[in-house]
Structure formats: structure tokens, C-alpha cells
């Protein structure tokens, strides 16, 4: 795997992008960034506050800027927010500037993993399961169109997923090198 290669993790909330990204970066000895955490660091406030004050559109504009900034670096692992793919420019930049991995899991797993997390504004509703299904229906085609690789995190340990990603990245690099 080339050291300059950026690795971008996309997928719905609750798929483990941050946990897996952190482990993958440590294993590859690369810098790790989480776009949501970077937005909060730059703003000095949390994501629910940004949603309350600026709405989802304001948050997505901030997210697109952070993705643009972080994706220009070399050799990073970046975990993006679940809705990052809704911004066409972000999709383009991710595809052009690195290898994009779509982490996928079921809505049931997402619900289990996000049940107590109050830092997810889109799930602060009467029926989070329905909201997750609606989001996935809209975003899943965007995840697939953006991704180089699709990896399931369904009922798997983060370590198992990281090992699978490393194996798939080596196979992906071999195919790219073979094509010339």
C-alpha cells in the first residue's frame, strides 16, 4: 500500500467509521481525522448546536470545507460524517484524492450502536429506526457511487474489519498497478 494514499471512510452513522478509522490509522502509522470532531474543534461548539443555529445546510457547508481541507493532505485516514456524501463536491474530492471505503451495516445494528448517543441531531425524533431507513434509502446509492470498496461491519469486531480493509486495500492496489 502506497504511503501517500489517503483512505476515506464513508457510510451511515453507527457503522464504526471513527473507531475503525482510529485503529486503521494506528496500524498503518498514519494521521487520523474525524470530520465531525474537526468541525467541532474549529467551531468551538458541538454538532447539535450547529444544527440548531445553522440548520443541516449550514452544517453540510462546514463539513464540505473540512473535507476539502483534510483531503489535500497525504497519507491520512479520514472518517467522514454519515451525510458527507450528500454534498456533490465532497463526493468528487473524496474520489479524486484517495481510496474511499464504504462501511456498511444494517439499520438494526445502527440503532443498537447509536441508541444512547445524543450527539446525533438527525436521530432526535420520535422514530429513529424509520429515520435511519429513510436516510439509508437516499444515501446508499451515493455511498456506492463514491466508494472504491464496500466492507460490512455487521456483527464484526473493529479489529476484524481493519484486517479486512488492509487485505482489500492490498488487492485494490494490485489491481490498480496491473492496469498501469
N, C-alpha and C positions, 0 to 999 in steps of 0.2 A: 504494500500500500504506500502510495506516494505521501511523503510528509507534508507537502504543500496542499494536499487535498482537504477541502473543507467538508465536514459532514453535518448535514442539516436534518434534524428530526422533526417531522410533521405528524399530525394526527389529532384526533379528538382529545378533549380533556380526559384525564384519568387513564390514559394508555401507558403512562410511565415515562414520558419523554424526559422529564427533569432527572429522575432517578437513574434511568438508563444512560442518559447523556453524561451525567456526572461520572458514573462508573466507566463508561467507554472512554471518556477523555482521560481519566486517571490511568487506565490500562494502556492507552496509546501515548501517554505523556504529552497531552495537548491541552491548551486552554479550553475551559468550558464556559459557555454563556447560556443563560436562560433569558429569552427576550422579555418575559413578564417581569422577572426580577430586575433586569436592566432598566425597563420603563419606570418601575417604582423607584429605583436608585436615582435616576435622572430627574424625576418629578419631585421626589421627596414626599410622595404620598402613595397610598395603596390603590390597587386597580378598582375596587368598588367605588372609591371616592372619584376616580377619573370618570367612571361610567355615570355616576350621579351628576357630576358637574358638566362634563363634555359630551355625554352620551356615547353610544357604541362607535359612532362615526369619528368622534374626537380620539377615542382610544385607538381605533384602527389606523388613523393617521400617525399617531405616535409610534405604534407598532411597526408600521411600514418604514419609518425613519430609522428606528433601531435596527431593523433587519438590514436595511441598506448599509448602515454604518458597520455593523458587525460582520456582514458577509464579505466586506472588502479585505478583511484580514486573511492571513494564510494559515492553514493547518488548525482551524478551530473546530470544536464541536458545539453546535448551537441547537438548543431545544426551543422551538417556536411555540407560540400560543395556539390553541386549537383553531382559532379563526383566522390565523395569518394567511391562509390560502384564499381567503375571500377577497384579498386585495391583488388585482392582476399584476401590478408592478412587483409586489413581493414574490409572487409565483415565478415571474420571469427571472428576477435576481437570484433566487434560490437555485433554479435550474441551471443558470449560467455560471454560477460561482462555486458549485460544489456538487457533491453526491447527496441526493435527497432520499431519505428513508421514511416511508410511511409506516408508523407503528399503529397497528390495528387491534381492536378488541371489541367484544360485544357490548351492547348498551347495558346489559346486566352487570358486567364487570365494571364498567364506568360508574354505574350507580353505587356499587359497593365501595369503590375507591374514592369517590367524591362525597359520600353521604354526610360527612361531618365538616366538610370544607366550606367555610363561609366566605372564602375569598374568590368565589366564582359567581359573579353577578348574574350571568345568564341562567343559573340554576336556582336563584332565589325566587321561585314561583310555586304555584300550587302542585304541579305535576312534573317534577324534574325528569322522570323517565320519558314522558312524552316529549319534553323539550329536547332531550338528548337524541331521541329518534328523529325529530324534525331537523335538528342541526346536522345529523349524520346524513340524512337523505339529501340535503342541499350540498354538503361539503364533501361527501365521499367521492363523487366524480372529480372534484378539484384536487383532492389528495392523490388520487390515482394518476391524473394527468400530469401532476407535478413530480411524482416520485420516480426514482430510478429503481428502488427496491421496496417491496412490501413485506413487513415482518409482523407476525402475530405475537401479541403479548398475552394472549388469553391463557389464564391459569398457568403462567410460567414465571419462574423467578427472574429477577433482573439479571443475574449472572448468566442464566441460560440464554436470555435474549441477547446480551452483549456478545457471548460466544458465537451465536448465530449471525449477528451483524458482522463480526470480524470475518467469519468464514465467507459470508455473502460478498463483503467488500473485496476480498481477495479474488473471488470468482469474477466479480464485476470488472475489476482492474485488468484481469487476464483477458476478458472479452474485449475490452476497450483497446488494450495493447495489440491484440491479434488483428483487429480491424485496421490498425495503423493509424 
